[in-house]
Amino acid sequence: MSEKESYPQSVNEANAIGVPTVVVESWGMNFSDRSRTLIKRLDLDDGKIAEEIANFLEYAGKHPKSEFRDGIR
């Protein structure tokens, strides 16, 4: 989780193949509509972040991956 990203391609690629992804507020808000993306603040303690990520991974596994268009017709 990095505070210095702007709009990383790695998050798009992970989402495209269905990998659950954790990103940091506020730049991560670009991904708020994706069910397999968790957006977290870094000002929480590590144990709380770890607990929320564990809960998210259980949740994400029960939901379909995001739909993406590749631009090819």
Stockholm file with secondary structure:
# STOCKHOLM 1.0

chainA/1-73         MSEKESYPQSVNEANAIGVPTVVVESWGMNFSDRSRTLIKRLDLDDGKIAEEIANFLEYAGKHPKSEFRDGIR
#=GR chainA/1-73 SS CCSSCSSCHHHHHHHHHTCCEEEETTGGGGGTTCTTEEEECTTSCHHHHHHHHHHHHHHHTTSCCCCCCCSCC
#=GC SS_cons        CCSSCSSCHHHHHHHHHTCCEEEETTGGGGGTTCTTEEEECTTSCHHHHHHHHHHHHHHHTTSCCCCCCCSCC
//
